[in-house]
Amino acid sequence: MSSTNYSDIMVGDVVYYSTAQEQVGKGKTLFRGDQGWIVNRGNGQPQVVTPENFVKFNKGRNRRVDFLGNFLQEYRT
C-alpha cells in the first residue's frame, strides 16, 4: 500500500523520489536527518529525500519510529 503523505514516513519504509533528471528512484529509509530522510539507494549509496523531491512511499515490513530524528527536528535551532 503506497501513501503520499511525507509526514507518515518511518524507518524501514521504501521511499520513491524524483531526481534532477526527472527520473524516479527508490530507497529504504535509514534515519531522519537535518535536511530530510536519508535513504539507501542500494550498495550503500545515500540519498536525501526532502518534501520537494518526495513522490510516494510504501510501508515496510519492519517499520519503526525514528525517535531521535523526531526529537532533533523538534528542538532544532
PDB file of N, CA, C, O and CB in Angstrom:
ATOM      1  N   MET A   1       0.843  -1.178   0.000  1.00  0.00           N
ATOM      2  CA  MET A   1       0.000   0.000   0.000  1.00  0.00           C
ATOM      3  C   MET A   1       0.886   1.238   0.000  1.00  0.00           C
ATOM      4  O   MET A   1       1.758   1.373   0.859  1.00  0.00           O
ATOM      5  CB  MET A   1      -0.958  -0.001   1.217  1.00  0.00           C
ATOM      6  N   SER A   2       0.679   2.129  -0.938  1.00  0.00           N
ATOM      7  CA  SER A   2       1.509   3.327  -1.017  1.00  0.00           C
ATOM      8  C   SER A   2       0.754   4.535  -0.470  1.00  0.00           C
ATOM      9  O   SER A   2      -0.476   4.590  -0.481  1.00  0.00           O
ATOM     10  CB  SER A   2       1.951   3.584  -2.468  1.00  0.00           C
ATOM     11  N   SER A   3       1.526   5.486   0.001  1.00  0.00           N
ATOM     12  CA  SER A   3       0.967   6.704   0.573  1.00  0.00           C
ATOM     13  C   SER A   3       1.761   7.889   0.056  1.00  0.00           C
ATOM     14  O   SER A   3       2.925   7.743  -0.315  1.00  0.00           O
ATOM     15  CB  SER A   3       0.982   6.659   2.126  1.00  0.00           C
ATOM     16  N   THR A   4       1.146   9.053   0.028  1.00  0.00           N
ATOM     17  CA  THR A   4       1.814  10.248  -0.468  1.00  0.00           C
ATOM     18  C   THR A   4       1.998  11.303   0.622  1.00  0.00           C
ATOM     19  O   THR A   4       2.279  12.459   0.306  1.00  0.00           O
ATOM     20  CB  THR A   4       1.032  10.834  -1.622  1.00  0.00           C
ATOM     21  N   ASN A   5       1.846  10.936   1.896  1.00  0.00           N
ATOM     22  CA  ASN A   5       1.995  11.888   2.985  1.00  0.00           C
ATOM     23  C   ASN A   5       3.409  11.781   3.556  1.00  0.00           C
ATOM     24  O   ASN A   5       3.746  10.786   4.198  1.00  0.00           O
ATOM     25  CB  ASN A   5       0.930  11.640   4.088  1.00  0.00           C
ATOM     26  N   TYR A   6       4.225  12.792   3.328  1.00  0.00           N
ATOM     27  CA  TYR A   6       5.628  12.792   3.745  1.00  0.00           C
ATOM     28  C   TYR A   6       5.778  12.620   5.253  1.00  0.00           C
ATOM     29  O   TYR A   6       6.736  11.990   5.702  1.00  0.00           O
ATOM     30  CB  TYR A   6       6.301  14.082   3.308  1.00  0.00           C
ATOM     31  N   SER A   7       4.866  13.158   6.036  1.00  0.00           N
ATOM     32  CA  SER A   7       4.984  13.106   7.491  1.00  0.00           C
ATOM     33  C   SER A   7       4.720  11.718   8.067  1.00  0.00           C
ATOM     34  O   SER A   7       4.993  11.492   9.246  1.00  0.00           O
ATOM     35  CB  SER A   7       4.034  14.091   8.109  1.00  0.00           C
ATOM     36  N   ASP A   8       4.199  10.786   7.278  1.00  0.00           N
ATOM     37  CA  ASP A   8       3.919   9.430   7.757  1.00  0.00           C
ATOM     38  C   ASP A   8       5.079   8.460   7.547  1.00  0.00           C
ATOM     39  O   ASP A   8       4.958   7.283   7.889  1.00  0.00           O
ATOM     40  CB  ASP A   8       2.697   8.895   7.069  1.00  0.00           C
ATOM     41  N   ILE A   9       6.196   8.923   6.996  1.00  0.00           N
ATOM     42  CA  ILE A   9       7.327   8.042   6.728  1.00  0.00           C
ATOM     43  C   ILE A   9       7.965   7.607   8.045  1.00  0.00           C
ATOM     44  O   ILE A   9       8.092   8.400   8.978  1.00  0.00           O
ATOM     45  CB  ILE A   9       8.368   8.744   5.824  1.00  0.00           C
ATOM     46  N   MET A  10       8.367   6.325   8.107  1.00  0.00           N
ATOM     47  CA  MET A  10       9.086   5.778   9.254  1.00  0.00           C
ATOM     48  C   MET A  10      10.320   5.044   8.756  1.00  0.00           C
ATOM     49  O   MET A  10      10.471   4.803   7.558  1.00  0.00           O
ATOM     50  CB  MET A  10       8.178   4.830  10.088  1.00  0.00           C
ATOM     51  N   VAL A  11      11.207   4.689   9.689  1.00  0.00           N
ATOM     52  CA  VAL A  11      12.400   3.922   9.351  1.00  0.00           C
ATOM     53  C   VAL A  11      11.974   2.554   8.825  1.00  0.00           C
ATOM     54  O   VAL A  11      11.131   1.890   9.427  1.00  0.00           O
ATOM     55  CB  VAL A  11      13.341   3.776  10.585  1.00  0.00           C
ATOM     56  N   GLY A  12      12.549   2.137   7.715  1.00  0.00           N
ATOM     57  CA  GLY A  12      12.241   0.844   7.115  1.00  0.00           C
ATOM     58  C   GLY A  12      11.285   0.919   5.940  1.00  0.00           C
ATOM     59  O   GLY A  12      11.058  -0.092   5.275  1.00  0.00           O
ATOM     60  N   ASP A  13      10.717   2.088   5.663  1.00  0.00           N
ATOM     61  CA  ASP A  13       9.816   2.242   4.520  1.00  0.00           C
ATOM     62  C   ASP A  13      10.618   2.384   3.229  1.00  0.00           C
ATOM     63  O   ASP A  13      11.781   2.786   3.254  1.00  0.00           O
ATOM     64  CB  ASP A  13       8.891   3.466   4.716  1.00  0.00           C
ATOM     65  N   VAL A  14       9.994   2.054   2.110  1.00  0.00           N
ATOM     66  CA  VAL A  14      10.605   2.251   0.795  1.00  0.00           C
ATOM     67  C   VAL A  14      10.049   3.556   0.230  1.00  0.00           C
ATOM     68  O   VAL A  14       8.840   3.699   0.043  1.00  0.00           O
ATOM     69  CB  VAL A  14      10.319   1.030  -0.174  1.00  0.00           C
ATOM     70  N   VAL A  15      10.945   4.502  -0.039  1.00  0.00           N
ATOM     71  CA  VAL A  15      10.561   5.844  -0.471  1.00  0.00           C
ATOM     72  C   VAL A  15      10.916   6.023  -1.944  1.00  0.00           C
ATOM     73  O   VAL A  15      12.002   5.640  -2.379  1.00  0.00           O
ATOM     74  CB  VAL A  15      11.257   6.928   0.397  1.00  0.00           C
ATOM     75  N   TYR A  16      10.004   6.602  -2.697  1.00  0.00           N
ATOM     76  CA  TYR A  16      10.233   6.958  -4.100  1.00  0.00           C
ATOM     77  C   TYR A  16      10.459   8.464  -4.168  1.00  0.00           C
ATOM     78  O   TYR A  16       9.720   9.233  -3.553  1.00  0.00           O
ATOM     79  CB  TYR A  16       9.024   6.521  -5.014  1.00  0.00           C
ATOM     80  N   TYR A  17      11.472   8.883  -4.909  1.00  0.00           N
ATOM     81  CA  TYR A  17      11.845  10.296  -5.001  1.00  0.00           C
ATOM     82  C   TYR A  17      12.189  10.636  -6.446  1.00  0.00           C
ATOM     83  O   TYR A  17      12.514   9.751  -7.237  1.00  0.00           O
ATOM     84  CB  TYR A  17      13.043  10.618  -4.062  1.00  0.00           C
ATOM     85  N   SER A  18      12.118  11.910  -6.786  1.00  0.00           N
ATOM     86  CA  SER A  18      12.488  12.347  -8.132  1.00  0.00           C
ATOM     87  C   SER A  18      13.910  12.906  -8.104  1.00  0.00           C
ATOM     88  O   SER A  18      14.333  13.524  -7.127  1.00  0.00           O
ATOM     89  CB  SER A  18      11.484  13.414  -8.671  1.00  0.00           C
ATOM     90  N   THR A  19      14.630  12.676  -9.192  1.00  0.00           N
ATOM     91  CA  THR A  19      15.998  13.161  -9.302  1.00  0.00           C
ATOM     92  C   THR A  19      16.015  14.455 -10.114  1.00  0.00           C
ATOM     93  O   THR A  19      14.981  14.901 -10.611  1.00  0.00           O
ATOM     94  CB  THR A  19      16.913  12.089  -9.954  1.00  0.00           C
ATOM     95  N   ALA A  20      17.191  15.047 -10.241  1.00  0.00           N
ATOM     96  CA  ALA A  20      17.331  16.283 -11.017  1.00  0.00           C
ATOM     97  C   ALA A  20      17.071  16.050 -12.504  1.00  0.00           C
ATOM     98  O   ALA A  20      16.740  16.986 -13.231  1.00  0.00           O
ATOM     99  CB  ALA A  20      18.729  16.872 -10.822  1.00  0.00           C
ATOM    100  N   GLN A  21      17.221  14.803 -12.958  1.00  0.00           N
ATOM    101  CA  GLN A  21      16.979  14.461 -14.360  1.00  0.00           C
ATOM    102  C   GLN A  21      15.530  14.023 -14.590  1.00  0.00           C
ATOM    103  O   GLN A  21      15.214  13.434 -15.624  1.00  0.00           O
ATOM    104  CB  GLN A  21      17.937  13.353 -14.806  1.00  0.00           C
ATOM    105  N   GLU A  22      14.659  14.309 -13.634  1.00  0.00           N
ATOM    106  CA  GLU A  22      13.223  13.968 -13.713  1.00  0.00           C
ATOM    107  C   GLU A  22      12.972  12.466 -13.790  1.00  0.00           C
ATOM    108  O   GLU A  22      11.978  12.030 -14.371  1.00  0.00           O
ATOM    109  CB  GLU A  22      12.597  14.641 -14.923  1.00  0.00           C
ATOM    110  N   GLN A  23      13.867  11.677 -13.210  1.00  0.00           N
ATOM    111  CA  GLN A  23      13.664  10.242 -13.095  1.00  0.00           C
ATOM    112  C   GLN A  23      13.206   9.933 -11.686  1.00  0.00           C
ATOM    113  O   GLN A  23      13.409  10.731 -10.771  1.00  0.00           O
ATOM    114  CB  GLN A  23      14.954   9.459 -13.444  1.00  0.00           C
ATOM    115  N   VAL A  24      12.588   8.778 -11.508  1.00  0.00           N
ATOM    116  CA  VAL A  24      12.125   8.372 -10.184  1.00  0.00           C
ATOM    117  C   VAL A  24      13.027   7.265  -9.671  1.00  0.00           C
ATOM    118  O   VAL A  24      13.233   6.253 -10.339  1.00  0.00           O
ATOM    119  CB  VAL A  24      10.642   7.904 -10.223  1.00  0.00           C
ATOM    120  N   GLY A  25      13.569   7.473  -8.462  1.00  0.00           N
ATOM    121  CA  GLY A  25      14.402   6.474  -7.810  1.00  0.00           C
ATOM    122  C   GLY A  25      13.720   6.005  -6.536  1.00  0.00           C
ATOM    123  O   GLY A  25      12.733   6.591  -6.093  1.00  0.00           O
ATOM    124  N   LYS A  26      14.257   4.943  -5.955  1.00  0.00           N
ATOM    125  CA  LYS A  26      13.683   4.459  -4.702  1.00  0.00           C
ATOM    126  C   LYS A  26      14.790   3.993  -3.780  1.00  0.00           C
ATOM    127  O   LYS A  26      15.886   3.648  -4.223  1.00  0.00           O
ATOM    128  CB  LYS A  26      12.679   3.319  -4.956  1.00  0.00           C
ATOM    129  N   GLY A  27      14.488   3.989  -2.489  1.00  0.00           N
ATOM    130  CA  GLY A  27      15.443   3.541  -1.491  1.00  0.00           C
ATOM    131  C   GLY A  27      14.741   3.284  -0.179  1.00  0.00           C
ATOM    132  O   GLY A  27      13.605   3.708   0.032  1.00  0.00           O
ATOM    133  N   LYS A  28      15.435   2.581   0.703  1.00  0.00           N
ATOM    134  CA  LYS A  28      14.885   2.239   2.019  1.00  0.00           C
ATOM    135  C   LYS A  28      15.360   3.260   3.043  1.00  0.00           C
ATOM    136  O   LYS A  28      16.549   3.572   3.107  1.00  0.00           O
ATOM    137  CB  LYS A  28      15.302   0.800   2.446  1.00  0.00           C
ATOM    138  N   THR A  29      14.440   3.778   3.838  1.00  0.00           N
ATOM    139  CA  THR A  29      14.783   4.822   4.808  1.00  0.00           C
ATOM    140  C   THR A  29      15.659   4.266   5.919  1.00  0.00           C
ATOM    141  O   THR A  29      15.432   3.165   6.421  1.00  0.00           O
ATOM    142  CB  THR A  29      13.515   5.442   5.402  1.00  0.00           C
ATOM    143  N   LEU A  30      16.673   5.056   6.295  1.00  0.00           N
ATOM    144  CA  LEU A  30      17.590   4.682   7.363  1.00  0.00           C
ATOM    145  C   LEU A  30      17.337   5.500   8.615  1.00  0.00           C
ATOM    146  O   LEU A  30      17.199   4.949   9.706  1.00  0.00           O
ATOM    147  CB  LEU A  30      19.029   4.854   6.912  1.00  0.00           C
ATOM    148  N   PHE A  31      17.277   6.830   8.456  1.00  0.00           N
ATOM    149  CA  PHE A  31      17.009   7.730   9.575  1.00  0.00           C
ATOM    150  C   PHE A  31      16.617   9.094   9.041  1.00  0.00           C
ATOM    151  O   PHE A  31      16.768   9.380   7.853  1.00  0.00           O
ATOM    152  CB  PHE A  31      18.238   7.843  10.506  1.00  0.00           C
ATOM    153  N   ARG A  32      16.113   9.931   9.935  1.00  0.00           N
ATOM    154  CA  ARG A  32      15.719  11.284   9.559  1.00  0.00           C
ATOM    155  C   ARG A  32      16.841  12.240   9.923  1.00  0.00           C
ATOM    156  O   ARG A  32      17.211  12.360  11.091  1.00  0.00           O
ATOM    157  CB  ARG A  32      14.393  11.696  10.253  1.00  0.00           C
ATOM    158  N   GLY A  33      17.372  12.911   8.934  1.00  0.00           N
ATOM    159  CA  GLY A  33      18.469  13.840   9.146  1.00  0.00           C
ATOM    160  C   GLY A  33      17.996  15.277   9.219  1.00  0.00           C
ATOM    161  O   GLY A  33      16.798  15.553   9.273  1.00  0.00           O
ATOM    162  N   ASP A  34      18.949  16.179   9.218  1.00  0.00           N
ATOM    163  CA  ASP A  34      18.667  17.609   9.330  1.00  0.00           C
ATOM    164  C   ASP A  34      17.940  18.143   8.100  1.00  0.00           C
ATOM    165  O   ASP A  34      17.071  19.006   8.229  1.00  0.00           O
ATOM    166  CB  ASP A  34      19.961  18.382   9.540  1.00  0.00           C
ATOM    167  N   GLN A  35      18.277  17.648   6.912  1.00  0.00           N
ATOM    168  CA  GLN A  35      17.677  18.133   5.674  1.00  0.00           C
ATOM    169  C   GLN A  35      16.473  17.311   5.226  1.00  0.00           C
ATOM    170  O   GLN A  35      15.678  17.785   4.414  1.00  0.00           O
ATOM    171  CB  GLN A  35      18.706  18.140   4.587  1.00  0.00           C
ATOM    172  N   GLY A  36      16.323  16.096   5.734  1.00  0.00           N
ATOM    173  CA  GLY A  36      15.225  15.218   5.331  1.00  0.00           C
ATOM    174  C   GLY A  36      15.566  13.771   5.638  1.00  0.00           C
ATOM    175  O   GLY A  36      16.477  13.489   6.417  1.00  0.00           O
ATOM    176  N   TRP A  37      14.832  12.861   5.025  1.00  0.00           N
ATOM    177  CA  TRP A  37      15.059  11.429   5.253  1.00  0.00           C
ATOM    178  C   TRP A  37      16.263  10.966   4.459  1.00  0.00           C
ATOM    179  O   TRP A  37      16.416  11.326   3.292  1.00  0.00           O
ATOM    180  CB  TRP A  37      13.813  10.602   4.868  1.00  0.00           C
ATOM    181  N   ILE A  38      17.128  10.164   5.089  1.00  0.00           N
ATOM    182  CA  ILE A  38      18.273   9.560   4.434  1.00  0.00           C
ATOM    183  C   ILE A  38      17.859   8.157   4.009  1.00  0.00           C
ATOM    184  O   ILE A  38      17.436   7.353   4.839  1.00  0.00           O
ATOM    185  CB  ILE A  38      19.534   9.534   5.375  1.00  0.00           C
ATOM    186  N   VAL A  39      17.980   7.865   2.723  1.00  0.00           N
ATOM    187  CA  VAL A  39      17.590   6.556   2.207  1.00  0.00           C
ATOM    188  C   VAL A  39      18.801   5.878   1.578  1.00  0.00           C
ATOM    189  O   VAL A  39      19.728   6.536   1.106  1.00  0.00           O
ATOM    190  CB  VAL A  39      16.438   6.687   1.177  1.00  0.00           C
ATOM    191  N   ASN A  40      18.771   4.554   1.581  1.00  0.00           N
ATOM    192  CA  ASN A  40      19.813   3.745   0.960  1.00  0.00           C
ATOM    193  C   ASN A  40      19.330   3.373  -0.434  1.00  0.00           C
ATOM    194  O   ASN A  40      18.369   2.617  -0.575  1.00  0.00           O
ATOM    195  CB  ASN A  40      20.143   2.465   1.814  1.00  0.00           C
ATOM    196  N   ARG A  41      19.989   3.900  -1.470  1.00  0.00           N
ATOM    197  CA  ARG A  41      19.597   3.628  -2.857  1.00  0.00           C
ATOM    198  C   ARG A  41      20.021   2.246  -3.309  1.00  0.00           C
ATOM    199  O   ARG A  41      19.537   1.758  -4.330  1.00  0.00           O
ATOM    200  CB  ARG A  41      20.191   4.667  -3.785  1.00  0.00           C
ATOM    201  N   GLY A  42      20.894   1.619  -2.587  1.00  0.00           N
ATOM    202  CA  GLY A  42      21.459   0.330  -2.974  1.00  0.00           C
ATOM    203  C   GLY A  42      22.967   0.420  -2.967  1.00  0.00           C
ATOM    204  O   GLY A  42      23.530   1.454  -3.327  1.00  0.00           O
ATOM    205  N   ASN A  43      23.623  -0.642  -2.566  1.00  0.00           N
ATOM    206  CA  ASN A  43      25.084  -0.680  -2.460  1.00  0.00           C
ATOM    207  C   ASN A  43      25.618   0.393  -1.524  1.00  0.00           C
ATOM    208  O   ASN A  43      26.744   0.859  -1.699  1.00  0.00           O
ATOM    209  CB  ASN A  43      25.712  -0.517  -3.832  1.00  0.00           C
ATOM    210  N   GLY A  44      24.832   0.789  -0.537  1.00  0.00           N
ATOM    211  CA  GLY A  44      25.271   1.762   0.459  1.00  0.00           C
ATOM    212  C   GLY A  44      25.292   3.197  -0.010  1.00  0.00           C
ATOM    213  O   GLY A  44      25.871   4.048   0.666  1.00  0.00           O
ATOM    214  N   GLN A  45      24.681   3.500  -1.143  1.00  0.00           N
ATOM    215  CA  GLN A  45      24.668   4.866  -1.661  1.00  0.00           C
ATOM    216  C   GLN A  45      23.541   5.661  -0.999  1.00  0.00           C
ATOM    217  O   GLN A  45      22.372   5.301  -1.139  1.00  0.00           O
ATOM    218  CB  GLN A  45      24.503   4.867  -3.206  1.00  0.00           C
ATOM    219  N   PRO A  46      23.875   6.739  -0.279  1.00  0.00           N
ATOM    220  CA  PRO A  46      22.839   7.520   0.399  1.00  0.00           C
ATOM    221  C   PRO A  46      22.188   8.542  -0.526  1.00  0.00           C
ATOM    222  O   PRO A  46      22.779   8.985  -1.511  1.00  0.00           O
ATOM    223  CB  PRO A  46      23.428   8.227   1.603  1.00  0.00           C
ATOM    224  N   GLN A  47      20.976   8.896  -0.187  1.00  0.00           N
ATOM    225  CA  GLN A  47      20.226   9.929  -0.908  1.00  0.00           C
ATOM    226  C   GLN A  47      19.362  10.656   0.120  1.00  0.00           C
ATOM    227  O   GLN A  47      18.743  10.015   0.969  1.00  0.00           O
ATOM    228  CB  GLN A  47      19.342   9.310  -2.076  1.00  0.00           C
ATOM    229  N   VAL A  48      19.315  11.973   0.053  1.00  0.00           N
ATOM    230  CA  VAL A  48      18.462  12.758   0.941  1.00  0.00           C
ATOM    231  C   VAL A  48      17.129  12.988   0.237  1.00  0.00           C
ATOM    232  O   VAL A  48      17.085  13.468  -0.896  1.00  0.00           O
ATOM    233  CB  VAL A  48      19.138  14.117   1.330  1.00  0.00           C
ATOM    234  N   VAL A  49      16.043  12.640   0.925  1.00  0.00           N
ATOM    235  CA  VAL A  49      14.702  12.841   0.378  1.00  0.00           C
ATOM    236  C   VAL A  49      14.016  13.933   1.195  1.00  0.00           C
ATOM    237  O   VAL A  49      13.802  13.785   2.398  1.00  0.00           O
ATOM    238  CB  VAL A  49      13.867  11.509   0.398  1.00  0.00           C
ATOM    239  N   THR A  50      13.679  15.024   0.524  1.00  0.00           N
ATOM    240  CA  THR A  50      13.002  16.158   1.149  1.00  0.00           C
ATOM    241  C   THR A  50      11.557  16.193   0.657  1.00  0.00           C
ATOM    242  O   THR A  50      11.203  15.457  -0.264  1.00  0.00           O
ATOM    243  CB  THR A  50      13.737  17.502   0.828  1.00  0.00           C
ATOM    244  N   PRO A  51      10.727  17.029   1.252  1.00  0.00           N
ATOM    245  CA  PRO A  51       9.353  17.148   0.734  1.00  0.00           C
ATOM    246  C   PRO A  51       9.306  17.614  -0.724  1.00  0.00           C
ATOM    247  O   PRO A  51       8.332  17.339  -1.425  1.00  0.00           O
ATOM    248  CB  PRO A  51       8.558  18.118   1.598  1.00  0.00           C
ATOM    249  N   GLU A  52      10.342  18.313  -1.187  1.00  0.00           N
ATOM    250  CA  GLU A  52      10.362  18.815  -2.564  1.00  0.00           C
ATOM    251  C   GLU A  52      10.592  17.709  -3.589  1.00  0.00           C
ATOM    252  O   GLU A  52      10.025  17.769  -4.680  1.00  0.00           O
ATOM    253  CB  GLU A  52      11.436  19.872  -2.712  1.00  0.00           C
ATOM    254  N   ASN A  53      11.409  16.699  -3.273  1.00  0.00           N
ATOM    255  CA  ASN A  53      11.673  15.633  -4.244  1.00  0.00           C
ATOM    256  C   ASN A  53      10.979  14.318  -3.885  1.00  0.00           C
ATOM    257  O   ASN A  53      11.229  13.294  -4.521  1.00  0.00           O
ATOM    258  CB  ASN A  53      13.164  15.402  -4.357  1.00  0.00           C
ATOM    259  N   PHE A  54      10.125  14.338  -2.889  1.00  0.00           N
ATOM    260  CA  PHE A  54       9.384  13.148  -2.465  1.00  0.00           C
ATOM    261  C   PHE A  54       8.223  12.874  -3.426  1.00  0.00           C
ATOM    262  O   PHE A  54       7.513  13.796  -3.828  1.00  0.00           O
ATOM    263  CB  PHE A  54       8.857  13.323  -1.017  1.00  0.00           C
ATOM    264  N   VAL A  55       8.033  11.590  -3.793  1.00  0.00           N
ATOM    265  CA  VAL A  55       6.943  11.197  -4.671  1.00  0.00           C
ATOM    266  C   VAL A  55       5.895  10.399  -3.892  1.00  0.00           C
ATOM    267  O   VAL A  55       4.735  10.804  -3.810  1.00  0.00           O
ATOM    268  CB  VAL A  55       7.477  10.372  -5.857  1.00  0.00           C
ATOM    269  N   LYS A  56       6.311   9.257  -3.316  1.00  0.00           N
ATOM    270  CA  LYS A  56       5.411   8.414  -2.527  1.00  0.00           C
ATOM    271  C   LYS A  56       6.251   7.444  -1.722  1.00  0.00           C
ATOM    272  O   LYS A  56       7.473   7.413  -1.866  1.00  0.00           O
ATOM    273  CB  LYS A  56       4.395   7.652  -3.434  1.00  0.00           C
ATOM    274  N   PHE A  57       5.606   6.646  -0.868  1.00  0.00           N
ATOM    275  CA  PHE A  57       6.329   5.613  -0.145  1.00  0.00           C
ATOM    276  C   PHE A  57       5.439   4.410   0.079  1.00  0.00           C
ATOM    277  O   PHE A  57       4.212   4.514   0.101  1.00  0.00           O
ATOM    278  CB  PHE A  57       6.849   6.146   1.188  1.00  0.00           C
ATOM    279  N   ASN A  58       6.093   3.244   0.246  1.00  0.00           N
ATOM    280  CA  ASN A  58       5.414   2.007   0.611  1.00  0.00           C
ATOM    281  C   ASN A  58       5.824   1.650   2.031  1.00  0.00           C
ATOM    282  O   ASN A  58       6.998   1.749   2.390  1.00  0.00           O
ATOM    283  CB  ASN A  58       5.755   0.850  -0.386  1.00  0.00           C
ATOM    284  N   LYS A  59       4.863   1.239   2.829  1.00  0.00           N
ATOM    285  CA  LYS A  59       5.161   0.864   4.198  1.00  0.00           C
ATOM    286  C   LYS A  59       6.013  -0.397   4.215  1.00  0.00           C
ATOM    287  O   LYS A  59       5.719  -1.370   3.521  1.00  0.00           O
ATOM    288  CB  LYS A  59       3.867   0.657   4.998  1.00  0.00           C
ATOM    289  N   GLY A  60       7.078  -0.367   5.021  1.00  0.00           N
ATOM    290  CA  GLY A  60       7.972  -1.500   5.133  1.00  0.00           C
ATOM    291  C   GLY A  60       7.435  -2.557   6.084  1.00  0.00           C
ATOM    292  O   GLY A  60       6.525  -2.302   6.873  1.00  0.00           O
ATOM    293  N   ARG A  61       8.009  -3.736   5.995  1.00  0.00           N
ATOM    294  CA  ARG A  61       7.590  -4.833   6.848  1.00  0.00           C
ATOM    295  C   ARG A  61       7.979  -4.601   8.309  1.00  0.00           C
ATOM    296  O   ARG A  61       7.213  -4.902   9.225  1.00  0.00           O
ATOM    297  CB  ARG A  61       8.190  -6.133   6.349  1.00  0.00           C
ATOM    298  N   ASN A  62       9.174  -4.066   8.507  1.00  0.00           N
ATOM    299  CA  ASN A  62       9.698  -3.827   9.857  1.00  0.00           C
ATOM    300  C   ASN A  62       9.829  -2.330  10.112  1.00  0.00           C
ATOM    301  O   ASN A  62      10.935  -1.848  10.361  1.00  0.00           O
ATOM    302  CB  ASN A  62      11.067  -4.527  10.047  1.00  0.00           C
ATOM    303  N   ARG A  63       8.744  -1.594  10.058  1.00  0.00           N
ATOM    304  CA  ARG A  63       8.811  -0.151  10.274  1.00  0.00           C
ATOM    305  C   ARG A  63       8.935   0.150  11.753  1.00  0.00           C
ATOM    306  O   ARG A  63       8.462  -0.600  12.607  1.00  0.00           O
ATOM    307  CB  ARG A  63       7.577   0.549   9.688  1.00  0.00           C
ATOM    308  N   ARG A  64       9.578   1.259  12.030  1.00  0.00           N
ATOM    309  CA  ARG A  64       9.675   1.731  13.410  1.00  0.00           C
ATOM    310  C   ARG A  64       9.843   3.250  13.390  1.00  0.00           C
ATOM    311  O   ARG A  64      10.292   3.836  12.405  1.00  0.00           O
ATOM    312  CB  ARG A  64      10.866   1.042  14.165  1.00  0.00           C
ATOM    313  N   VAL A  65       9.476   3.850  14.486  1.00  0.00           N
ATOM    314  CA  VAL A  65       9.550   5.304  14.616  1.00  0.00           C
ATOM    315  C   VAL A  65      11.000   5.717  14.861  1.00  0.00           C
ATOM    316  O   VAL A  65      11.720   5.050  15.603  1.00  0.00           O
ATOM    317  CB  VAL A  65       8.632   5.808  15.767  1.00  0.00           C
ATOM    318  N   ASP A  66      11.423   6.803  14.246  1.00  0.00           N
ATOM    319  CA  ASP A  66      12.760   7.358  14.465  1.00  0.00           C
ATOM    320  C   ASP A  66      12.656   8.397  15.578  1.00  0.00           C
ATOM    321  O   ASP A  66      12.496   9.588  15.312  1.00  0.00           O
ATOM    322  CB  ASP A  66      13.350   7.992  13.144  1.00  0.00           C
ATOM    323  N   PHE A  67      12.748   7.935  16.834  1.00  0.00           N
ATOM    324  CA  PHE A  67      12.569   8.824  17.978  1.00  0.00           C
ATOM    325  C   PHE A  67      13.641   9.910  18.029  1.00  0.00           C
ATOM    326  O   PHE A  67      13.331  11.071  18.295  1.00  0.00           O
ATOM    327  CB  PHE A  67      12.586   8.022  19.269  1.00  0.00           C
ATOM    328  N   LEU A  68      14.894   9.546  17.776  1.00  0.00           N
ATOM    329  CA  LEU A  68      15.972  10.534  17.820  1.00  0.00           C
ATOM    330  C   LEU A  68      15.796  11.579  16.724  1.00  0.00           C
ATOM    331  O   LEU A  68      15.944  12.774  16.979  1.00  0.00           O
ATOM    332  CB  LEU A  68      17.337   9.846  17.680  1.00  0.00           C
ATOM    333  N   GLY A  69      15.485  11.144  15.518  1.00  0.00           N
ATOM    334  CA  GLY A  69      15.278  12.091  14.419  1.00  0.00           C
ATOM    335  C   GLY A  69      14.131  13.046  14.693  1.00  0.00           C
ATOM    336  O   GLY A  69      14.242  14.241  14.417  1.00  0.00           O
ATOM    337  N   ASN A  70      13.025  12.535  15.234  1.00  0.00           N
ATOM    338  CA  ASN A  70      11.892  13.392  15.564  1.00  0.00           C
ATOM    339  C   ASN A  70      12.249  14.375  16.667  1.00  0.00           C
ATOM    340  O   ASN A  70      11.844  15.537  16.619  1.00  0.00           O
ATOM    341  CB  ASN A  70      10.693  12.550  15.981  1.00  0.00           C
ATOM    342  N   PHE A  71      13.003  13.920  17.660  1.00  0.00           N
ATOM    343  CA  PHE A  71      13.434  14.792  18.762  1.00  0.00           C
ATOM    344  C   PHE A  71      14.320  15.912  18.232  1.00  0.00           C
ATOM    345  O   PHE A  71      14.140  17.073  18.597  1.00  0.00           O
ATOM    346  CB  PHE A  71      14.188  13.980  19.845  1.00  0.00           C
ATOM    347  N   LEU A  72      15.275  15.568  17.374  1.00  0.00           N
ATOM    348  CA  LEU A  72      16.190  16.580  16.844  1.00  0.00           C
ATOM    349  C   LEU A  72      15.465  17.577  15.949  1.00  0.00           C
ATOM    350  O   LEU A  72      15.813  18.758  15.943  1.00  0.00           O
ATOM    351  CB  LEU A  72      17.323  15.915  16.067  1.00  0.00           C
ATOM    352  N   GLN A  73      14.468  17.131  15.194  1.00  0.00           N
ATOM    353  CA  GLN A  73      13.690  18.045  14.354  1.00  0.00           C
ATOM    354  C   GLN A  73      12.869  19.008  15.199  1.00  0.00           C
ATOM    355  O   GLN A  73      12.692  20.171  14.837  1.00  0.00           O
ATOM    356  CB  GLN A  73      12.771  17.260  13.420  1.00  0.00           C
ATOM    357  N   GLU A  74      12.369  18.510  16.330  1.00  0.00           N
ATOM    358  CA  GLU A  74      11.523  19.342  17.185  1.00  0.00           C
ATOM    359  C   GLU A  74      12.315  20.433  17.883  1.00  0.00           C
ATOM    360  O   GLU A  74      11.820  21.549  18.045  1.00  0.00           O
ATOM    361  CB  GLU A  74      10.821  18.485  18.215  1.00  0.00           C
ATOM    362  N   TYR A  75      13.557  20.122  18.305  1.00  0.00           N
ATOM    363  CA  TYR A  75      14.356  21.068  19.078  1.00  0.00           C
ATOM    364  C   TYR A  75      15.530  21.634  18.292  1.00  0.00           C
ATOM    365  O   TYR A  75      16.536  22.044  18.870  1.00  0.00           O
ATOM    366  CB  TYR A  75      14.864  20.406  20.325  1.00  0.00           C
ATOM    367  N   ARG A  76      15.395  21.652  16.971  1.00  0.00           N
ATOM    368  CA  ARG A  76      16.441  22.190  16.105  1.00  0.00           C
ATOM    369  C   ARG A  76      16.489  23.709  16.221  1.00  0.00           C
ATOM    370  O   ARG A  76      15.449  24.360  16.316  1.00  0.00           O
ATOM    371  CB  ARG A  76      16.207  21.768  14.640  1.00  0.00           C
ATOM    372  N   THR A  77      17.688  24.270  16.213  1.00  0.00           N
ATOM    373  CA  THR A  77      17.808  25.742  16.315  1.00  0.00           C
ATOM    374  C   THR A  77      17.971  26.366  14.966  1.00  0.00           C
ATOM    375  O   THR A  77      18.087  27.587  14.860  1.00  0.00           O
ATOM    376  CB  THR A  77      18.982  26.137  17.198  1.00  0.00           C
TER     377      THR A  77
END
